[in-house]
Amino acid sequence: MQESAFSHGFGLGGVVPIYCLYLSVFFRATADMLLYAYLPLCLYYSLGETRLWVIGLFMGIPSFVRLLVAPLWGKWTDRLGRQRVFIVTGLLAYGLLLLVLPRYTDPLAITAFTSLMAVLFAAFNPVSRVWLSLSCPREEIHRLANWHQWEAAGYLVSSVVAGWSVNEGYLALTELLTLLGILLLGSACLVSLTLRDIPARSPLRRIEYIQSPSLSSHRRALGMAGIFPLTALLYFLASSTTWEAVATNFGLYFTGFLGGSVRLYGLLIGTSTFVSILAYGSLAGFCERHGYRKTLQMAAWGYTFMYLLMSYPSVRIAGCAYLLPMSTVVRSAMNVLVTSQVPERKRGEAMGLVESVEACSTAWGAVLGGLVAHQQGLDCIPRLAVAGSILLHMLVAR
């Protein structure tokens, strides 16, 4: 009886470990928003780093690290069948990063230390999503959608709090980073006490009945590394890279080129993340009913429309375009792709590959966006993004 009660409340499918994990996602997302959305403005306005390519380098190098190590974390999770130790390691790395980072004042030193910690905290995203997908296969799409909702909620709270800290163009982030570091260390302790490792079932149990009548057709259905359709991966890479090039420079484009205020930019970020929270819930059911292919077709047209609006030199129109949750649509489609195409014993590798592709797009998008903005000006970024969105229509047709 004691074991049964423990399993129900704290074990494999219990509510407590799930919400402890969601809380960790919330704190991690709050940290990400402070580091990658507002810290570039801090480097530009407070530390006097006016070279946009250096700011892009700061945004990009940690993502290059995630690109390399995220698939390795996923493979090790599949082989060892231990999710808890990798999740806790990622949270501890996040907490240590936030506690130590305020001690640095040199932009290159900040980049180097963040990249070092990225080796460890790259494990958190893919492994935590693997645990959620294995905890209850009948609800995996909705649990992954909830994962994204808690992430978006963290972005929302972070943008509001950081917006209040704006004072004459300077961002005072030291106290916020320290507080978040402590909260992340505490959430790591909660996860270590509540989560239990979940063994994967037979590698082909689900895929045999859902997808393919024979092994040969199953192999034809899967693309790169026997996991995903290749064109879907290329679509995800192209859409994320283009969006990161725009998002990395949108703060400077909105405040420096269009003339919007920093406070309005903070409000815009908060509103867009609130829209994403609502969108993830409805998109989970839509993607399940219609499949990832139709969802990606809808996203391709949405991206083109969004970038066209951003190209118009108006604070209001560009701000409205930023509110369109197109990256939310693509991520929801990728969740359906993972859960419907990938057997459970490959789920860690699949999540690691998704994380790697997203990190690659973040890295290249940030660096290339910074270089283009430095050479051609900030107003060139959304116009190039319109051209980049055409590739999405070509890929989704295949």
N, C-alpha and C positions, 0 to 999 in steps of 0.2 A: 504493500500500500504506500509506503513512504517513497519507494522508487517511482511508482506510478504518478504520485502527486508531484514529485520533483520533475519528472519528464514533461508533465503537462504544463507546469509553470515556468520551468527554466530549461528544459531539455531541447530536443531536436526541433520540435515545432512550437515551442512555448512562446507566449506573447512577450514575456520579459526580455529575452535575448534579442528578439526582433526589434523592439523599441530601443533597447540599449544601442543596437547597431544603427538604427535610424538617427538617434541622438548624436552618435559619433559622426555620421554623414553630415548632419547639420553643422557641427562645430568645424569639421574639415572644410565645408563649403564656405563658411564664414571667414575662415583663414585664407582660403583661396581668393575670395573677393578682395580682401584687404591687400594681399600680396600682388595680385595680377591686374586689378582694375584701378586701384587708387595709388599704388606705389609708383607706377610710371609718372603720374602727375607729381608725386612727391619728389622723385628724382629730377624732374624738369623744373619745378618751381622752387623747391626748398634747397636741394643740393646743387643746383646750378648746372645740371647735366643737360646741355642743349643739343647734343648730338643725337638725333633720332635713331641712328643705327645702333648706338650703344644701348638705348632704351629697348630697342627691338632685340638686341643680343641678350639683355637681361631676361626678357620674356621668353626667348627661344631656347637657350641652352639647357635649362632644366627639363624642358619638354623633349629635347634630344635624348637626354638621359632616360626619361620614361619610355621613349621609343625603343631603346635597346633592352631595358630590363623588364618591362611589363610582361612580355611573352614568357620570359624565364620564370617569373613568379607564378604565372598561370600553369606552366608545365610542372613545376615543383609541387604545386598544390594538387594537381591531378595524380602525380606519382605517389606522394606521401599521404594524401587524403586528410591533410591537416589544414584547416582554414584558420583556426583561432590564432595560431602563433604568427601567421603572416599578417592578419588584420591588426593584432596588437603591435607588431613591429612597425607597421605603417603609421599608426596613431602616435606611438612614442617618437618617431622621427619628426612628425608634424609638430608635436609639442616642443621638442628640443629646438627645432628651427625657429619657432616664434619666440622662444625665451632668449635665444642667443643673438638673433638677427639685429635687434636694436643697438647692439654694441658696435656694429660696423657703420662707417660713414662713407667708405669708398665704394662707388658703384661696382667696380670689378670684383672687390672682395665679397660684396653681397651676392653677386652672380656665382662666384666659385663655391661659397658655402651652401647656397640654395641648391646648386647642382649636386653637391655631395650628399645632402639629405634626400634629394630626389631619388637616389638609388634605393633607399629604404622605403620612403612613403609611396613609391610607385606600386607597392604591393597592395595598398589598401583598396583602391577602387575595384580592380578586377576580382580579387578574392572575396571581398564583401558581397559583390553581386553574385558570384558563384554560390556562396552560402545561402543567399536568399532564394536563388532558383532551385537549389536542392532541398530546401527546407519544406516546401510544399509544392510539388509539381503542378497540381491543379490550379494554383493561384500564382504561378511564377510571373506571368505577364503583369499582373496587378501589383505584385510586390516589387518588381523592378520599377514600375511606374511610381510607386510610393517612394522608392529610393531616390528617384529623380525629384520628386516633389519636396522631400526633406532637403535635398541639395539646393533646390531653388529657394526654399524658405531660408536657408542659411545665407544665400546670396542677397535675399531681400533684406533681412535683418542687418547684415553687414553694411549694405549700401546706405541704409537709413542712419545707422549709428555713425559711420564714417562721414556721411554728409553733415551731420550735426557738429562734427569735430573740425569742419572747415573754418578757418579763421584768416581772412585776408589772403586767400590763395594758398595757405600753407596747411599741410595735413599733419596733425599730431597723432601718430599711430602707435607710439611706444607703449602707452598704457593698455591700449586695446590688444596689441600683440602679446603682451605679457599675460593678460587675463585669459586670452584664448589659449595660450600655451598651457596654462594651468588646467583649464577645462578639458583640453585634449588629453592631458596626462591622466586626469580623473576618469574620462570616458574609456581610456585604455584599460584601466583597472576594472571598470564595470564589465567590459567585454570579456576580459580574461576570466572573470568569475561566473559569467552567465552563459556564454556561448559554448556549445559542444560541437566537436567535429562531426560532419555528416558524410558517411561513405557514399560514393556514387554507385548506382545500380549498373546493370548490364549495359555495355557501351552501345549496343544496337537495339535495345528493347523498344524505345520510342520511335526511332527512325524507321524501323522495319514496317511498323503498322501504319505509320502516317505518310511516309514519303515514297518508298521505292519497293517494288516487288522483287528486285534482284540486286545482287551486289554490283553488277556492272552499271545499272542505271543509277544506283546510289552514288557511285563514284563520279558518274557524269554530272550528277546534280550538284556535287560539291566542287568548289574551285581550289583556290590557293591552299596548299598544305592539307588538302582533304577536309577543309572545314567550311569555307564560305564560297558562294559564287563570286568569281573574280570581279565581274562588273559591279557587283554591289559594294565590294571593298573599294574599288576605284571611285565609285560615286561618293561614298562616305569620305574618302580622302579629299576629293576635289571640292565637295561642298564645305567641309570643315576648314580646309586651307584658305579658301576664298573668304569665308566668314571671319576667320581669325585675322587675316590681313586687314579686314575692315574694322573689326571690334577692337584690335590692339590700338589703332590710331583714331578710333571714333571720338574718344574723349578730347584729344587735341584738335581734331577736325571740328567737333561741335563747339568747343569753347574758343579755340584760336582762330579758325577760319570763318565759321558761321557767326560767331559772336555770342553764343549762348553762355550762360553763367555756369559756374562750377556747381552751385546748388541745384540748378535746373538739371544738370547732367546727373547728379546723384538721385534726384527724383525720377528721372527717366529710367535709370538702371533699376530702381526699386519697382517702378510700375511694370517694366518688362519682365522682371522675375516673377511678379505676382501673376501676370498673364500666363507665364510658363507653368506655374503651380496649377492653375485651373486647366491648362491645356493637357498636361500629362494624364490627368484622370480621364478625360474624355477620349484622348487618342489611344489609350490602351485598348478599349473596347472596339474602336474603329479599326485599328490595325489587325486585331484578332478576326474581325468579320471580313475585311477586304484584303488582307495580306500586305506584305511589305512592298510589293511591286507597285500597286496602285497608290500607296502612301508616298513612295518616292516620286512618282509622277506628279502628284499634287505639290510636293515640296519643290520640284524643279521650277514650276511656274511661280510659286511663291517667292523663291529667291530672286528670280528675274525682276518681278514686280517690286520687291523691296529695294533692290539696288538702284533701280530706275528712280524711285522716290528719293533715295539718299543722294543721288547725283544732282538733284535740284537744289540750288543754293538758298534754302529757307530753313530756319530753325524749326518751325512747326512741322513742315513736311518731313524733314529728315528725322525729327523726333518721333513722328507717327510711324515712319518706316521701321525704326529701331524696335518698336513694340511688337512687330510681327514675329511670332514664335517659330521660325522656320527650323532652327537647330533642334527644337523640341520635337518637331515632326520627324526629322531624320533619326534622332536617337530612339524614338518610339518604334520606328520601323526596324532598326537594328536589333532591338530587344526581341521582336517577334522573329526575326531571322535567326538569332542565336537559339531561342527556345524551340523553334520548329525544325531546324536543320541539323543541330549539333547534338550528338549523343552525350549522356551525362559524364562519361569518363573523359571526354574531350572538352568539357565545359570550361574548365580553368584556362586551357590553352586558347579557347575561343574568346573568352573575356579578355585575356591578356593581349590577343591580337587586335581586338577592338580598341582597347586602351592604347596600344602601340600606334595604330593608325591615327587615332585622335591626337596623340602626343606628337606624331610626325606632322600633322596638319597644323597644330598649334605652333610648333617650332618653325616650320618653313613659313607659315603665314605671318608670324610675328616678325621674323627676320626680313623676309621679302617686303612685307608691308612697310617696315621701317626704312629699308633702302629706297623703295619707290617714293615714299613721302619725303625723304631727304633729298633725292635727286629731282623729282618732278613736282613735288608739292602735295599737300594733303588732299586737295580737291581731285587729284588724279586717281585716288584709291577707289572710290565707289564707281567711277566710270570703268576702270579695269575689271571690277567685280561683275559688272553687267556682262562683259565679254566672257568672264570665267563661268558664269551661270549657263551659258550656251552649251558648255561641255556636259552639264548635267542632263540636258534633254537628249543628247546623243547617247549617253550611257544608259539612261533609263529605257531607251528604245530597244536596247539589246537585252 
